[in-house]
């Protein structure tokens, strides 16, 4: 057991939960170490795997649909609704 090997451990020693790790990754604020750790974490954590790929596909979709143009709000709303239905938290 070596919890200190987790590069996500916060300055105060608190271990971030899956959502916090995911947020760092998706915001592009994770270090290379953290990205590596998260990649192997996803192999064993299905919720993280699903959330990560869902978010990535949304970003890709939005990027390809509205390059420089106005964001298609209806599309974004539609995707958000689907997500909230999948994650009733
Ligand atoms: Zn996880």
PDB file of the backbone (N, CA, C, O) and the ligand in Angstrom, with CONECT records:
HET     ZN  A 101       1
ATOM      1  N   UNK A   1       0.833  -1.204   0.000  1.00  0.00           N
ATOM      2  CA  UNK A   1       0.000   0.000   0.000  1.00  0.00           C
ATOM      3  C   UNK A   1       0.866   1.252   0.000  1.00  0.00           C
ATOM      4  O   UNK A   1       1.491   1.578   1.009  1.00  0.00           O
ATOM      5  N   UNK A   2       0.904   1.937  -1.102  1.00  0.00           N
ATOM      6  CA  UNK A   2       1.682   3.169  -1.181  1.00  0.00           C
ATOM      7  C   UNK A   2       0.806   4.285  -1.744  1.00  0.00           C
ATOM      8  O   UNK A   2       0.913   4.638  -2.918  1.00  0.00           O
ATOM      9  N   UNK A   3      -0.055   4.832  -0.898  1.00  0.00           N
ATOM     10  CA  UNK A   3      -0.972   5.876  -1.367  1.00  0.00           C
ATOM     11  C   UNK A   3      -0.244   7.124  -1.856  1.00  0.00           C
ATOM     12  O   UNK A   3      -0.794   7.902  -2.635  1.00  0.00           O
ATOM     13  N   UNK A   4       1.000   7.316  -1.395  1.00  0.00           N
ATOM     14  CA  UNK A   4       1.737   8.516  -1.785  1.00  0.00           C
ATOM     15  C   UNK A   4       2.163   8.451  -3.249  1.00  0.00           C
ATOM     16  O   UNK A   4       2.610   9.451  -3.811  1.00  0.00           O
ATOM     17  N   UNK A   5       2.025   7.266  -3.875  1.00  0.00           N
ATOM     18  CA  UNK A   5       2.393   7.149  -5.281  1.00  0.00           C
ATOM     19  C   UNK A   5       1.315   7.752  -6.177  1.00  0.00           C
ATOM     20  O   UNK A   5       1.503   7.892  -7.386  1.00  0.00           O
ATOM     21  N   UNK A   6       0.197   8.102  -5.575  1.00  0.00           N
ATOM     22  CA  UNK A   6      -0.868   8.751  -6.340  1.00  0.00           C
ATOM     23  C   UNK A   6      -0.513  10.222  -6.558  1.00  0.00           C
ATOM     24  O   UNK A   6      -0.485  10.995  -5.600  1.00  0.00           O
ATOM     25  N   UNK A   7      -0.242  10.619  -7.805  1.00  0.00           N
ATOM     26  CA  UNK A   7       0.187  12.005  -8.069  1.00  0.00           C
ATOM     27  C   UNK A   7      -0.942  13.010  -7.890  1.00  0.00           C
ATOM     28  O   UNK A   7      -0.727  14.216  -8.003  1.00  0.00           O
ATOM     29  N   UNK A   8      -2.130  12.523  -7.614  1.00  0.00           N
ATOM     30  CA  UNK A   8      -3.262  13.436  -7.429  1.00  0.00           C
ATOM     31  C   UNK A   8      -3.399  13.895  -5.985  1.00  0.00           C
ATOM     32  O   UNK A   8      -4.157  14.817  -5.686  1.00  0.00           O
ATOM     33  N   UNK A   9      -2.654  13.239  -5.087  1.00  0.00           N
ATOM     34  CA  UNK A   9      -2.765  13.587  -3.661  1.00  0.00           C
ATOM     35  C   UNK A   9      -2.552  15.090  -3.485  1.00  0.00           C
ATOM     36  O   UNK A   9      -1.593  15.662  -4.003  1.00  0.00           O
ATOM     37  N   UNK A  10      -3.453  15.706  -2.755  1.00  0.00           N
ATOM     38  CA  UNK A  10      -3.400  17.152  -2.585  1.00  0.00           C
ATOM     39  C   UNK A  10      -2.352  17.554  -1.560  1.00  0.00           C
ATOM     40  O   UNK A  10      -1.829  16.720  -0.820  1.00  0.00           O
ATOM     41  N   UNK A  11      -2.057  18.843  -1.532  1.00  0.00           N
ATOM     42  CA  UNK A  11      -1.019  19.360  -0.638  1.00  0.00           C
ATOM     43  C   UNK A  11      -1.309  19.007   0.820  1.00  0.00           C
ATOM     44  O   UNK A  11      -0.390  18.777   1.605  1.00  0.00           O
ATOM     45  N   UNK A  12      -2.590  18.965   1.173  1.00  0.00           N
ATOM     46  CA  UNK A  12      -2.921  18.655   2.569  1.00  0.00           C
ATOM     47  C   UNK A  12      -3.019  17.149   2.824  1.00  0.00           C
ATOM     48  O   UNK A  12      -3.451  16.728   3.897  1.00  0.00           O
ATOM     49  N   UNK A  13      -2.616  16.331   1.833  1.00  0.00           N
ATOM     50  CA  UNK A  13      -2.596  14.893   2.023  1.00  0.00           C
ATOM     51  C   UNK A  13      -3.923  14.214   1.722  1.00  0.00           C
ATOM     52  O   UNK A  13      -4.042  12.996   1.862  1.00  0.00           O
ATOM     53  N   UNK A  14      -4.909  14.981   1.315  1.00  0.00           N
ATOM     54  CA  UNK A  14      -6.206  14.398   1.022  1.00  0.00           C
ATOM     55  C   UNK A  14      -6.185  13.764  -0.359  1.00  0.00           C
ATOM     56  O   UNK A  14      -5.622  14.315  -1.305  1.00  0.00           O
ATOM     57  N   UNK A  15      -6.808  12.596  -0.459  1.00  0.00           N
ATOM     58  CA  UNK A  15      -6.862  11.907  -1.742  1.00  0.00           C
ATOM     59  C   UNK A  15      -8.104  12.369  -2.494  1.00  0.00           C
ATOM     60  O   UNK A  15      -9.220  12.216  -1.997  1.00  0.00           O
ATOM     61  N   UNK A  16      -7.924  12.927  -3.681  1.00  0.00           N
ATOM     62  CA  UNK A  16      -9.079  13.397  -4.436  1.00  0.00           C
ATOM     63  C   UNK A  16      -9.943  12.224  -4.898  1.00  0.00           C
ATOM     64  O   UNK A  16      -9.438  11.124  -5.123  1.00  0.00           O
ATOM     65  N   UNK A  17     -11.230  12.462  -5.034  1.00  0.00           N
ATOM     66  CA  UNK A  17     -12.081  11.389  -5.528  1.00  0.00           C
ATOM     67  C   UNK A  17     -12.065  11.360  -7.055  1.00  0.00           C
ATOM     68  O   UNK A  17     -11.406  12.176  -7.700  1.00  0.00           O
ATOM     69  N   UNK A  18     -12.794  10.416  -7.612  1.00  0.00           N
ATOM     70  CA  UNK A  18     -12.782  10.220  -9.061  1.00  0.00           C
ATOM     71  C   UNK A  18     -13.198  11.485  -9.798  1.00  0.00           C
ATOM     72  O   UNK A  18     -12.576  11.853 -10.795  1.00  0.00           O
ATOM     73  N   UNK A  19     -14.238  12.152  -9.322  1.00  0.00           N
ATOM     74  CA  UNK A  19     -14.734  13.337 -10.015  1.00  0.00           C
ATOM     75  C   UNK A  19     -13.679  14.437 -10.047  1.00  0.00           C
ATOM     76  O   UNK A  19     -13.523  15.133 -11.051  1.00  0.00           O
ATOM     77  N   UNK A  20     -12.961  14.586  -8.942  1.00  0.00           N
ATOM     78  CA  UNK A  20     -11.938  15.639  -8.872  1.00  0.00           C
ATOM     79  C   UNK A  20     -10.781  15.336  -9.822  1.00  0.00           C
ATOM     80  O   UNK A  20     -10.246  16.232 -10.476  1.00  0.00           O
ATOM     81  N   UNK A  21     -10.407  14.061  -9.885  1.00  0.00           N
ATOM     82  CA  UNK A  21      -9.332  13.672 -10.799  1.00  0.00           C
ATOM     83  C   UNK A  21      -9.785  13.899 -12.237  1.00  0.00           C
ATOM     84  O   UNK A  21      -9.058  14.454 -13.061  1.00  0.00           O
ATOM     85  N   UNK A  22     -10.994  13.458 -12.507  1.00  0.00           N
ATOM     86  CA  UNK A  22     -11.555  13.591 -13.851  1.00  0.00           C
ATOM     87  C   UNK A  22     -11.596  15.057 -14.278  1.00  0.00           C
ATOM     88  O   UNK A  22     -11.289  15.396 -15.421  1.00  0.00           O
ATOM     89  N   UNK A  23     -11.973  15.902 -13.350  1.00  0.00           N
ATOM     90  CA  UNK A  23     -12.087  17.326 -13.654  1.00  0.00           C
ATOM     91  C   UNK A  23     -10.737  17.917 -14.053  1.00  0.00           C
ATOM     92  O   UNK A  23     -10.642  18.688 -15.008  1.00  0.00           O
ATOM     93  N   UNK A  24      -9.711  17.548 -13.317  1.00  0.00           N
ATOM     94  CA  UNK A  24      -8.360  18.026 -13.637  1.00  0.00           C
ATOM     95  C   UNK A  24      -7.950  17.588 -15.042  1.00  0.00           C
ATOM     96  O   UNK A  24      -7.406  18.373 -15.819  1.00  0.00           O
ATOM     97  N   UNK A  25      -8.218  16.341 -15.345  1.00  0.00           N
ATOM     98  CA  UNK A  25      -7.854  15.794 -16.652  1.00  0.00           C
ATOM     99  C   UNK A  25      -8.612  16.526 -17.752  1.00  0.00           C
ATOM    100  O   UNK A  25      -8.027  16.953 -18.747  1.00  0.00           O
ATOM    101  N   UNK A  26      -9.913  16.664 -17.562  1.00  0.00           N
ATOM    102  CA  UNK A  26     -10.747  17.264 -18.602  1.00  0.00           C
ATOM    103  C   UNK A  26     -10.457  18.741 -18.772  1.00  0.00           C
ATOM    104  O   UNK A  26     -10.601  19.283 -19.867  1.00  0.00           O
ATOM    105  N   UNK A  27     -10.049  19.395 -17.695  1.00  0.00           N
ATOM    106  CA  UNK A  27      -9.713  20.813 -17.783  1.00  0.00           C
ATOM    107  C   UNK A  27      -8.333  21.022 -18.402  1.00  0.00           C
ATOM    108  O   UNK A  27      -7.942  22.149 -18.704  1.00  0.00           O
ATOM    109  N   UNK A  28      -7.597  19.919 -18.587  1.00  0.00           N
ATOM    110  CA  UNK A  28      -6.262  20.015 -19.147  1.00  0.00           C
ATOM    111  C   UNK A  28      -5.253  20.551 -18.139  1.00  0.00           C
ATOM    112  O   UNK A  28      -4.200  21.061 -18.520  1.00  0.00           O
ATOM    113  N   UNK A  29      -5.581  20.434 -16.839  1.00  0.00           N
ATOM    114  CA  UNK A  29      -4.698  20.964 -15.801  1.00  0.00           C
ATOM    115  C   UNK A  29      -3.851  19.883 -15.153  1.00  0.00           C
ATOM    116  O   UNK A  29      -3.043  20.170 -14.270  1.00  0.00           O
ATOM    117  N   UNK A  30      -4.031  18.643 -15.583  1.00  0.00           N
ATOM    118  CA  UNK A  30      -3.280  17.549 -14.990  1.00  0.00           C
ATOM    119  C   UNK A  30      -1.867  17.499 -15.548  1.00  0.00           C
ATOM    120  O   UNK A  30      -1.637  17.795 -16.721  1.00  0.00           O
ATOM    121  N   UNK A  31      -0.919  17.119 -14.686  1.00  0.00           N
ATOM    122  CA  UNK A  31       0.459  16.962 -15.147  1.00  0.00           C
ATOM    123  C   UNK A  31       0.582  15.650 -15.915  1.00  0.00           C
ATOM    124  O   UNK A  31      -0.337  14.832 -15.914  1.00  0.00           O
ATOM    125  N   UNK A  32       1.724  15.458 -16.566  1.00  0.00           N
ATOM    126  CA  UNK A  32       1.941  14.222 -17.332  1.00  0.00           C
ATOM    127  C   UNK A  32       1.824  13.008 -16.414  1.00  0.00           C
ATOM    128  O   UNK A  32       1.273  11.978 -16.802  1.00  0.00           O
ATOM    129  N   UNK A  33       2.348  13.138 -15.188  1.00  0.00           N
ATOM    130  CA  UNK A  33       2.283  12.057 -14.205  1.00  0.00           C
ATOM    131  C   UNK A  33       0.837  11.713 -13.871  1.00  0.00           C
ATOM    132  O   UNK A  33       0.442  10.550 -13.794  1.00  0.00           O
ATOM    133  N   UNK A  34       0.074  12.772 -13.679  1.00  0.00           N
ATOM    134  CA  UNK A  34      -1.328  12.579 -13.322  1.00  0.00           C
ATOM    135  C   UNK A  34      -2.102  11.942 -14.471  1.00  0.00           C
ATOM    136  O   UNK A  34      -2.965  11.089 -14.260  1.00  0.00           O
ATOM    137  N   UNK A  35      -1.780  12.370 -15.688  1.00  0.00           N
ATOM    138  CA  UNK A  35      -2.453  11.773 -16.842  1.00  0.00           C
ATOM    139  C   UNK A  35      -2.134  10.290 -16.954  1.00  0.00           C
ATOM    140  O   UNK A  35      -3.010   9.478 -17.249  1.00  0.00           O
ATOM    141  N   UNK A  36      -0.863   9.941 -16.713  1.00  0.00           N
ATOM    142  CA  UNK A  36      -0.468   8.532 -16.741  1.00  0.00           C
ATOM    143  C   UNK A  36      -1.234   7.739 -15.698  1.00  0.00           C
ATOM    144  O   UNK A  36      -1.774   6.667 -15.973  1.00  0.00           O
ATOM    145  N   UNK A  37      -1.267   8.294 -14.493  1.00  0.00           N
ATOM    146  CA  UNK A  37      -1.945   7.615 -13.394  1.00  0.00           C
ATOM    147  C   UNK A  37      -3.414   7.424 -13.730  1.00  0.00           C
ATOM    148  O   UNK A  37      -3.985   6.360 -13.491  1.00  0.00           O
ATOM    149  N   UNK A  38      -4.015   8.461 -14.282  1.00  0.00           N
ATOM    150  CA  UNK A  38      -5.433   8.395 -14.564  1.00  0.00           C
ATOM    151  C   UNK A  38      -5.731   7.368 -15.653  1.00  0.00           C
ATOM    152  O   UNK A  38      -6.753   6.684 -15.606  1.00  0.00           O
ATOM    153  N   UNK A  39      -4.838   7.265 -16.627  1.00  0.00           N
ATOM    154  CA  UNK A  39      -5.035   6.287 -17.697  1.00  0.00           C
ATOM    155  C   UNK A  39      -5.110   4.879 -17.126  1.00  0.00           C
ATOM    156  O   UNK A  39      -5.973   4.093 -17.517  1.00  0.00           O
ATOM    157  N   UNK A  40      -4.205   4.555 -16.197  1.00  0.00           N
ATOM    158  CA  UNK A  40      -4.248   3.204 -15.638  1.00  0.00           C
ATOM    159  C   UNK A  40      -5.413   3.066 -14.661  1.00  0.00           C
ATOM    160  O   UNK A  40      -5.952   1.976 -14.475  1.00  0.00           O
ATOM    161  N   UNK A  41      -5.795   4.186 -14.036  1.00  0.00           N
ATOM    162  CA  UNK A  41      -6.950   4.163 -13.149  1.00  0.00           C
ATOM    163  C   UNK A  41      -8.210   3.815 -13.938  1.00  0.00           C
ATOM    164  O   UNK A  41      -9.063   3.072 -13.452  1.00  0.00           O
ATOM    165  N   UNK A  42      -8.327   4.346 -15.141  1.00  0.00           N
ATOM    166  CA  UNK A  42      -9.512   4.097 -15.964  1.00  0.00           C
ATOM    167  C   UNK A  42      -9.678   2.638 -16.324  1.00  0.00           C
ATOM    168  O   UNK A  42     -10.788   2.169 -16.573  1.00  0.00           O
ATOM    169  N   UNK A  43      -8.531   1.900 -16.349  1.00  0.00           N
ATOM    170  CA  UNK A  43      -8.611   0.472 -16.666  1.00  0.00           C
ATOM    171  C   UNK A  43      -9.401  -0.291 -15.616  1.00  0.00           C
ATOM    172  O   UNK A  43      -9.995  -1.331 -15.898  1.00  0.00           O
ATOM    173  N   UNK A  44      -9.398   0.238 -14.409  1.00  0.00           N
ATOM    174  CA  UNK A  44     -10.061  -0.476 -13.323  1.00  0.00           C
ATOM    175  C   UNK A  44     -11.286   0.259 -12.806  1.00  0.00           C
ATOM    176  O   UNK A  44     -11.994  -0.248 -11.936  1.00  0.00           O
ATOM    177  N   UNK A  45     -11.540   1.452 -13.333  1.00  0.00           N
ATOM    178  CA  UNK A  45     -12.652   2.244 -12.813  1.00  0.00           C
ATOM    179  C   UNK A  45     -13.613   2.580 -13.955  1.00  0.00           C
ATOM    180  O   UNK A  45     -13.380   3.514 -14.722  1.00  0.00           O
ATOM    181  N   UNK A  46     -14.682   1.815 -14.054  1.00  0.00           N
ATOM    182  CA  UNK A  46     -15.607   1.987 -15.166  1.00  0.00           C
ATOM    183  C   UNK A  46     -16.286   3.358 -15.191  1.00  0.00           C
ATOM    184  O   UNK A  46     -16.423   3.934 -16.270  1.00  0.00           O
ATOM    185  N   UNK A  47     -16.717   3.906 -14.051  1.00  0.00           N
ATOM    186  CA  UNK A  47     -17.327   5.248 -14.076  1.00  0.00           C
ATOM    187  C   UNK A  47     -16.404   6.302 -14.666  1.00  0.00           C
ATOM    188  O   UNK A  47     -16.847   7.146 -15.445  1.00  0.00           O
ATOM    189  N   UNK A  48     -15.118   6.263 -14.300  1.00  0.00           N
ATOM    190  CA  UNK A  48     -14.153   7.217 -14.845  1.00  0.00           C
ATOM    191  C   UNK A  48     -13.987   7.006 -16.337  1.00  0.00           C
ATOM    192  O   UNK A  48     -13.946   7.964 -17.108  1.00  0.00           O
ATOM    193  N   UNK A  49     -13.892   5.765 -16.736  1.00  0.00           N
ATOM    194  CA  UNK A  49     -13.719   5.438 -18.144  1.00  0.00           C
ATOM    195  C   UNK A  49     -14.879   5.997 -18.950  1.00  0.00           C
ATOM    196  O   UNK A  49     -14.680   6.633 -19.985  1.00  0.00           O
ATOM    197  N   UNK A  50     -16.077   5.759 -18.473  1.00  0.00           N
ATOM    198  CA  UNK A  50     -17.269   6.213 -19.188  1.00  0.00           C
ATOM    199  C   UNK A  50     -17.345   7.729 -19.228  1.00  0.00           C
ATOM    200  O   UNK A  50     -17.583   8.309 -20.288  1.00  0.00           O
ATOM    201  N   UNK A  51     -17.147   8.376 -18.090  1.00  0.00           N
ATOM    202  CA  UNK A  51     -17.237   9.834 -18.034  1.00  0.00           C
ATOM    203  C   UNK A  51     -16.201  10.475 -18.934  1.00  0.00           C
ATOM    204  O   UNK A  51     -16.485  11.441 -19.643  1.00  0.00           O
ATOM    205  N   UNK A  52     -15.002   9.928 -18.899  1.00  0.00           N
ATOM    206  CA  UNK A  52     -13.915  10.486 -19.689  1.00  0.00           C
ATOM    207  C   UNK A  52     -14.248  10.432 -21.175  1.00  0.00           C
ATOM    208  O   UNK A  52     -14.108  11.424 -21.891  1.00  0.00           O
ATOM    209  N   UNK A  53     -14.688   9.271 -21.627  1.00  0.00           N
ATOM    210  CA  UNK A  53     -14.946   9.127 -23.056  1.00  0.00           C
ATOM    211  C   UNK A  53     -16.202   9.871 -23.479  1.00  0.00           C
ATOM    212  O   UNK A  53     -16.295  10.345 -24.611  1.00  0.00           O
ATOM    213  N   UNK A  54     -17.158   9.972 -22.582  1.00  0.00           N
ATOM    214  CA  UNK A  54     -18.363  10.756 -22.881  1.00  0.00           C
ATOM    215  C   UNK A  54     -17.991  12.213 -23.078  1.00  0.00           C
ATOM    216  O   UNK A  54     -18.412  12.851 -24.043  1.00  0.00           O
ATOM    217  N   UNK A  55     -17.206  12.727 -22.163  1.00  0.00           N
ATOM    218  CA  UNK A  55     -16.815  14.137 -22.243  1.00  0.00           C
ATOM    219  C   UNK A  55     -15.972  14.410 -23.481  1.00  0.00           C
ATOM    220  O   UNK A  55     -16.138  15.427 -24.153  1.00  0.00           O
ATOM    221  N   UNK A  56     -15.065  13.482 -23.767  1.00  0.00           N
ATOM    222  CA  UNK A  56     -14.213  13.644 -24.941  1.00  0.00           C
ATOM    223  C   UNK A  56     -15.054  13.676 -26.209  1.00  0.00           C
ATOM    224  O   UNK A  56     -14.804  14.484 -27.103  1.00  0.00           O
ATOM    225  N   UNK A  57     -16.044  12.805 -26.289  1.00  0.00           N
ATOM    226  CA  UNK A  57     -16.838  12.753 -27.513  1.00  0.00           C
ATOM    227  C   UNK A  57     -17.699  14.006 -27.645  1.00  0.00           C
ATOM    228  O   UNK A  57     -17.949  14.473 -28.756  1.00  0.00           O
ATOM    229  N   UNK A  58     -18.151  14.549 -26.522  1.00  0.00           N
ATOM    230  CA  UNK A  58     -18.916  15.802 -26.577  1.00  0.00           C
ATOM    231  C   UNK A  58     -18.024  16.918 -27.081  1.00  0.00           C
ATOM    232  O   UNK A  58     -18.425  17.708 -27.936  1.00  0.00           O
ATOM    233  N   UNK A  59     -16.819  16.983 -26.551  1.00  0.00           N
ATOM    234  CA  UNK A  59     -15.901  18.040 -26.963  1.00  0.00           C
ATOM    235  C   UNK A  59     -15.590  17.935 -28.454  1.00  0.00           C
ATOM    236  O   UNK A  59     -15.553  18.942 -29.161  1.00  0.00           O
ATOM    237  N   UNK A  60     -15.369  16.722 -28.921  1.00  0.00           N
ATOM    238  CA  UNK A  60     -15.089  16.506 -30.335  1.00  0.00           C
ATOM    239  C   UNK A  60     -16.277  16.952 -31.178  1.00  0.00           C
ATOM    240  O   UNK A  60     -16.125  17.626 -32.197  1.00  0.00           O
ATOM    241  N   UNK A  61     -17.453  16.559 -30.727  1.00  0.00           N
ATOM    242  CA  UNK A  61     -18.692  16.875 -31.436  1.00  0.00           C
ATOM    243  C   UNK A  61     -18.860  18.382 -31.550  1.00  0.00           C
ATOM    244  O   UNK A  61     -19.121  18.907 -32.632  1.00  0.00           O
ATOM    245  N   UNK A  62     -18.709  19.070 -30.429  1.00  0.00           N
ATOM    246  CA  UNK A  62     -18.895  20.514 -30.417  1.00  0.00           C
ATOM    247  C   UNK A  62     -17.841  21.190 -31.281  1.00  0.00           C
ATOM    248  O   UNK A  62     -18.127  22.145 -32.004  1.00  0.00           O
ATOM    249  N   UNK A  63     -16.609  20.674 -31.195  1.00  0.00           N
ATOM    250  CA  UNK A  63     -15.514  21.264 -31.958  1.00  0.00           C
ATOM    251  C   UNK A  63     -15.783  21.153 -33.465  1.00  0.00           C
ATOM    252  O   UNK A  63     -15.619  22.119 -34.210  1.00  0.00           O
ATOM    253  N   UNK A  64     -16.194  19.970 -33.892  1.00  0.00           N
ATOM    254  CA  UNK A  64     -16.384  19.766 -35.324  1.00  0.00           C
ATOM    255  C   UNK A  64     -17.636  20.469 -35.828  1.00  0.00           C
ATOM    256  O   UNK A  64     -17.710  20.856 -36.994  1.00  0.00           O
ATOM    257  N   UNK A  65     -18.617  20.633 -34.953  1.00  0.00           N
ATOM    258  CA  UNK A  65     -19.869  21.234 -35.391  1.00  0.00           C
ATOM    259  C   UNK A  65     -19.793  22.750 -35.469  1.00  0.00           C
ATOM    260  O   UNK A  65     -20.503  23.360 -36.269  1.00  0.00           O
ATOM    261  N   UNK A  66     -18.953  23.365 -34.662  1.00  0.00           N
ATOM    262  CA  UNK A  66     -19.007  24.817 -34.600  1.00  0.00           C
ATOM    263  C   UNK A  66     -17.621  25.438 -34.639  1.00  0.00           C
ATOM    264  O   UNK A  66     -17.263  26.197 -33.738  1.00  0.00           O
ATOM    265  N   UNK A  67     -16.843  25.134 -35.651  1.00  0.00           N
ATOM    266  CA  UNK A  67     -15.517  25.723 -35.738  1.00  0.00           C
ATOM    267  C   UNK A  67     -15.626  27.217 -36.027  1.00  0.00           C
ATOM    268  O   UNK A  67     -15.824  27.626 -37.171  1.00  0.00           O
ATOM    269  N   UNK A  68     -15.496  28.013 -34.993  1.00  0.00           N
ATOM    270  CA  UNK A  68     -15.549  29.461 -35.163  1.00  0.00           C
ATOM    271  C   UNK A  68     -16.956  30.005 -35.248  1.00  0.00           C
ATOM    272  O   UNK A  68     -17.183  31.187 -34.987  1.00  0.00           O
ATOM    273  N   UNK A  69     -17.884  29.175 -35.603  1.00  0.00           N
ATOM    274  CA  UNK A  69     -19.258  29.640 -35.733  1.00  0.00           C
ATOM    275  C   UNK A  69     -19.958  29.713 -34.389  1.00  0.00           C
ATOM    276  O   UNK A  69     -19.378  29.400 -33.348  1.00  0.00           O
ATOM    277  N   UNK A  70     -21.203  30.127 -34.430  1.00  0.00           N
ATOM    278  CA  UNK A  70     -21.988  30.185 -33.214  1.00  0.00           C
ATOM    279  C   UNK A  70     -22.209  28.767 -32.689  1.00  0.00           C
ATOM    280  O   UNK A  70     -22.453  27.845 -33.467  1.00  0.00           O
ATOM    281  N   UNK A  71     -22.123  28.595 -31.367  1.00  0.00           N
ATOM    282  CA  UNK A  71     -22.313  27.279 -30.788  1.00  0.00           C
ATOM    283  C   UNK A  71     -23.778  26.859 -30.932  1.00  0.00           C
ATOM    284  O   UNK A  71     -24.688  27.624 -30.615  1.00  0.00           O
ATOM    285  N   UNK A  72     -23.986  25.651 -31.408  1.00  0.00           N
ATOM    286  CA  UNK A  72     -25.364  25.171 -31.543  1.00  0.00           C
ATOM    287  C   UNK A  72     -25.952  24.828 -30.181  1.00  0.00           C
ATOM    288  O   UNK A  72     -25.791  23.713 -29.685  1.00  0.00           O
ATOM    289  N   UNK A  73     -26.630  25.793 -29.588  1.00  0.00           N
ATOM    290  CA  UNK A  73     -27.113  25.635 -28.223  1.00  0.00           C
ATOM    291  C   UNK A  73     -28.049  24.436 -28.079  1.00  0.00           C
ATOM    292  O   UNK A  73     -28.050  23.760 -27.051  1.00  0.00           O
ATOM    293  N   UNK A  74     -28.835  24.183 -29.108  1.00  0.00           N
ATOM    294  CA  UNK A  74     -29.772  23.063 -29.011  1.00  0.00           C
ATOM    295  C   UNK A  74     -29.028  21.744 -28.876  1.00  0.00           C
ATOM    296  O   UNK A  74     -29.458  20.841 -28.160  1.00  0.00           O
ATOM    297  N   UNK A  75     -27.913  21.651 -29.572  1.00  0.00           N
ATOM    298  CA  UNK A  75     -27.113  20.426 -29.510  1.00  0.00           C
ATOM    299  C   UNK A  75     -26.511  20.255 -28.121  1.00  0.00           C
ATOM    300  O   UNK A  75     -26.545  19.166 -27.548  1.00  0.00           O
ATOM    301  N   UNK A  76     -25.963  21.337 -27.588  1.00  0.00           N
ATOM    302  CA  UNK A  76     -25.362  21.288 -26.260  1.00  0.00           C
ATOM    303  C   UNK A  76     -26.412  20.915 -25.209  1.00  0.00           C
ATOM    304  O   UNK A  76     -26.162  20.082 -24.338  1.00  0.00           O
ATOM    305  N   UNK A  77     -27.585  21.541 -25.303  1.00  0.00           N
ATOM    306  CA  UNK A  77     -28.661  21.234 -24.353  1.00  0.00           C
ATOM    307  C   UNK A  77     -29.064  19.770 -24.433  1.00  0.00           C
ATOM    308  O   UNK A  77     -29.301  19.107 -23.423  1.00  0.00           O
ATOM    309  N   UNK A  78     -29.133  19.295 -25.653  1.00  0.00           N
ATOM    310  CA  UNK A  78     -29.534  17.906 -25.875  1.00  0.00           C
ATOM    311  C   UNK A  78     -28.544  16.957 -25.222  1.00  0.00           C
ATOM    312  O   UNK A  78     -28.941  15.991 -24.571  1.00  0.00           O
ATOM    313  N   UNK A  79     -27.261  17.228 -25.391  1.00  0.00           N
ATOM    314  CA  UNK A  79     -26.228  16.372 -24.820  1.00  0.00           C
ATOM    315  C   UNK A  79     -26.269  16.440 -23.299  1.00  0.00           C
ATOM    316  O   UNK A  79     -26.162  15.424 -22.611  1.00  0.00           O
ATOM    317  N   UNK A  80     -26.427  17.662 -22.788  1.00  0.00           N
ATOM    318  CA  UNK A  80     -26.460  17.836 -21.327  1.00  0.00           C
ATOM    319  C   UNK A  80     -27.622  17.058 -20.719  1.00  0.00           C
ATOM    320  O   UNK A  80     -27.499  16.472 -19.643  1.00  0.00           O
ATOM    321  N   UNK A  81     -28.743  17.062 -21.420  1.00  0.00           N
ATOM    322  CA  UNK A  81     -29.919  16.371 -20.914  1.00  0.00           C
ATOM    323  C   UNK A  81     -29.639  14.881 -20.853  1.00  0.00           C
ATOM    324  O   UNK A  81     -30.014  14.210 -19.891  1.00  0.00           O
ATOM    325  N   UNK A  82     -28.981  14.366 -21.879  1.00  0.00           N
ATOM    326  CA  UNK A  82     -28.665  12.938 -21.914  1.00  0.00           C
ATOM    327  C   UNK A  82     -27.731  12.572 -20.771  1.00  0.00           C
ATOM    328  O   UNK A  82     -27.870  11.513 -20.160  1.00  0.00           O
ATOM    329  N   UNK A  83     -26.787  13.445 -20.490  1.00  0.00           N
ATOM    330  CA  UNK A  83     -25.834  13.178 -19.412  1.00  0.00           C
ATOM    331  C   UNK A  83     -26.549  13.156 -18.073  1.00  0.00           C
ATOM    332  O   UNK A  83     -26.324  12.258 -17.262  1.00  0.00           O
ATOM    333  N   UNK A  84     -27.408  14.138 -17.836  1.00  0.00           N
ATOM    334  CA  UNK A  84     -28.092  14.204 -16.546  1.00  0.00           C
ATOM    335  C   UNK A  84     -29.028  13.021 -16.374  1.00  0.00           C
ATOM    336  O   UNK A  84     -29.314  12.606 -15.251  1.00  0.00           O
ATOM    337  N   UNK A  85     -29.505  12.476 -17.486  1.00  0.00           N
ATOM    338  CA  UNK A  85     -30.347  11.300 -17.378  1.00  0.00           C
ATOM    339  C   UNK A  85     -29.503  10.082 -17.023  1.00  0.00           C
ATOM    340  O   UNK A  85     -29.956   9.188 -16.308  1.00  0.00           O
ATOM    341  N   UNK A  86     -28.278  10.053 -17.525  1.00  0.00           N
ATOM    342  CA  UNK A  86     -27.403   8.925 -17.240  1.00  0.00           C
ATOM    343  C   UNK A  86     -26.805   9.005 -15.848  1.00  0.00           C
ATOM    344  O   UNK A  86     -26.493   7.983 -15.237  1.00  0.00           O
ATOM    345  N   UNK A  87     -26.647  10.226 -15.349  1.00  0.00           N
ATOM    346  CA  UNK A  87     -26.052  10.410 -14.026  1.00  0.00           C
ATOM    347  C   UNK A  87     -27.034  11.153 -13.107  1.00  0.00           C
ATOM    348  O   UNK A  87     -26.916  12.367 -12.942  1.00  0.00           O
ATOM    349  N   UNK A  88     -27.971  10.463 -12.526  1.00  0.00           N
ATOM    350  CA  UNK A  88     -28.974  11.139 -11.703  1.00  0.00           C
ATOM    351  C   UNK A  88     -28.457  11.493 -10.321  1.00  0.00           C
ATOM    352  O   UNK A  88     -28.982  11.016  -9.315  1.00  0.00           O
ATOM    353  N   UNK A  89     -27.432  12.325 -10.271  1.00  0.00           N
ATOM    354  CA  UNK A  89     -26.892  12.682  -8.966  1.00  0.00           C
ATOM    355  C   UNK A  89     -27.144  14.135  -8.647  1.00  0.00           C
ATOM    356  O   UNK A  89     -26.755  14.610  -7.580  1.00  0.00           O
TER     357      UNK A  89
HETATM  358 ZN    ZN A 101     -12.401   6.495 -10.927  1.00  0.00          ZN
END
